[in-house]
Amino acid sequence: MFDNQWDPRSRNDLSDNERVVLHFMSDCMHGDDLSLVDRYVAENYIQHTPGIGQGREGLRHYLHAVAWKRPGRREWRPIQLFASGDFVILHKLLPAVVIADFLRFDPDGMMAEHWDVVQPLPEADYDPMRPSVENLDRFRAVFGITE
């Protein structure tokens, strides 16, 4: 598909928290290993994504009811992975959407809090590593600019 010299899966300098996020996303969110919820997610996990319940049980319910039923859920690519202090940001590409996950870790190294931003692919055959060409039509539509 695209060439990503910063692919997190090929980096050898990941922090412990970055490794946890990559493992959890690969094997639980986009895989089938439900045991990773207990291994990596704090009991009092705070979820900020509207519609998903709180704690491990809220996450488990979301996995069973939605995440594991998404078409193409195993076809995902991590684009960028960043850590700063207790926070990790994962930018990832799925067949129909681009997602940025923001996770806060507690002092025990458990994922304690989650936010995300999800957007439909901005164009057919979207390649997040390809330099863009100017076309402001999409932005005009998003912001309701008619001039």
DRENNUVO-186385 format. One record per residue: residue in three letters; x, y, z of N, C-alpha, C in turn. Coordinates in steps of 0.1 Angstrom, whole numbers, plus 5000, padded with zeros to 4 digits. Atoms other than C-alpha are relative to their C-alpha. Last residue first. Layout:
! residues N
AlaXYZXYZXYZ/...
END
This chain:
! residues 147
Glu499549905009482053184989501049944990/Thr500650015013480052895004500650104990/Ile499649885008481952815035499549994986/Gly501249935005480052555056500450134993/Phe500249874992483052455077498950084994/Val500150024986483152095065499650125008/Ala501250074997482252185029499949975015/Arg501249915002484852455026498749935004/Phe500049924988487452205041498850114999/Arg500450084989486551945014499950095013/Asp501450025001486752204986499549925013/Leu500749964988490152324996498549975001/Asn501450005004492152134970499250035013/Glu501049904995495852174973498749984993/Val500049895010497951864967498850095004/Ser501349965005498751634996500350104988/Pro500249864999502051455002498750044993/Arg499849935012501551075004499850155002/Met498649965002502150925038500250074987/Pro499649904990498450905049501550054998/Asp498650054995497550715017500550115009/Tyr499249914991493850755009501349935005/Asp498650045000492650524981500950095008/Ala499850145004489350714978501549975000/Glu500150025014489451044997500249854997/Pro500349875007489151195032499949984985/Leu498949985009488750845048499750134992/Pro500150085012485950885073501350034992/Gln500549935012487051055105500049904989/Val500250095011487550925141499550084988/Val500649925011489051125169499949904989/Asp499650035013489750935202499350104990/Trp500849915009489850965239500449964986/His500050005014490950705265499150114993/Glu500949915006491850685302500250004985/Ala501049954991493550445325499050094994/Met500849905008495650225303498950045009/Met501350055006497750035329499450124992/Gly499850045014501450105336498849954993/Asp499750145001501050105374500249954986/Pro498750034995501450485376500449855000/Asp499949974985498350525354501449965005/Phe499650124992498550545316500150055015/Arg499249964988496650805295500349875008/Leu500150084988495550705260500950065011/Phe499249934990494850915229499849925013/Asp500350044986493650725199500950075009/Ala498949964990493750895165499549965013/Ile500349984986491550715139501350055007/Val498749974994491350715101499750035015/Val499849894991488250545087501550025004/Ala500949895003486950315060500250125008/Pro500549995014489650045055499050124998/Leu500850125002491450125088499450014986/Leu500850005012494350365093499249874999/Lys500150125008495950445126499050014989/His500749965012497350735146500049884991/Leu499850095011498350625181499150054988/Ile501049975011498850875208500449914989/Val499650065013500450775241498950044990/Phe500950005011500250975274500649934988/Asp501050114998501850925308499149984988/Gly500450034986504951125299499149895001/Ser499549894992504951185262499549995014/Ala500250004986504550895238500650135006/Phe499349904992503950895201499849985015/Leu500250044986502950625176500950105008/Gln499049934991502450705139499649965014/Ile499249905008500850515110501050075009/Pro499649894992499550195126500850094992/Arg498649975001497849995099500350115010/Trp499649874995494549815100501550025000/Glu499249925010492949535082500350145004/Arg498650054999491849315111500950074990/Arg499449954987488649535116501549955001/Gly498649965002487749495079500850035012/Pro499350065012484049495085501450054999/Arg499749905011483349605121500649924988/Lys501050025011481749325142500350094988/Trp499750135006484649295167499149964989/Ala498650015005484449665175500349874993/Val499749915011480649685179501449974994/Ala501249945007478749465204500450084987/His501050105005481549235216498950064991/Leu499350105008484349495218499049904994/Tyr499849945013481949765231500749904990/His501349995007480749535259500250064986/Arg500450135005484349455268498750004993/Leu499250035011485149825270499749864994/Gly500449915011482249905292500849974987/Glu501250065005483149605314499450084988/Arg499750115008486749725318498749944993/Gly499350124995485650055330500249894990/Gln498849984992483050295316500649875005/Gly500150004986480550255288501350015007/Ile499450124994480950355252500050015015/Gly500750125002478450595237500649875005/Pro501550004998480550905234499449864996/Thr500650025012484350815235498549995002/His500549885004485650955268499349994986/Gln500250005014486250625285499350134996/Ile500949895004487750625320499950014985/Tyr499849945013489250295331498950104997/Asn500849875000488550225368500250084987/Glu501450034996489749865365499150124999/Ala500349984986492849975346498549975003/Val501049894997493249825312499850015015/Tyr499549875003496449625302499150125004/Arg498549994999496249265315500450154999/Asp499650014986492449265322501550025002/Val500749904992491649395288500450005014/Leu499149884999494449185273499250115006/Ser499350004987492448865282500950135001/Leu500749924989490048955254500750005013/Asp499450034986492548835228499350095010/Asp501050074992490548835195500349975015/Gly499850145000492349075171498949945009/His500050045014491849435160500249854999/Met501049925007490949565195499849954985/Cys501349994994492649275212499050084992/Asp500550134996495749155195498750005007/Ser499850115009496949445174499249875004/Met500749985013495449725194500149894991/Phe501450004997496549585228499250024987/His500450134997500049505215498549995002/Leu499950085013500549845199499549865002/Val501049955010499250025230500049924987/Val501350044995501349815254498950044990/Arg500150155003504449865232498749955005/Glu500350015014503850245233499949854996/Asn501449975003503550225271499749994985/Asp500950104994506850045275498550034996/Ser500150004986508550295252499249895005/Leu501349974994509250215216500150005015/Asp499849904989512850255203498750035007/Asn499450074989513149945180500250095012/Arg499149924992510750075153500549915012/Ser498650025004509449835127500950085009/Arg499750144999505849795141501549974996/Pro499750044987505650165147500449865002/Asp500950104996505950245110500349955014/Trp500249984986508150555108499049895005/Gln498750034993509550475073499950015015/Asn500049924988505950445060501349975008/Asp498750024993505750325024500050105012/Phe499249884999502250295012501249975008/Met500849885000500050005000500950125000/
END
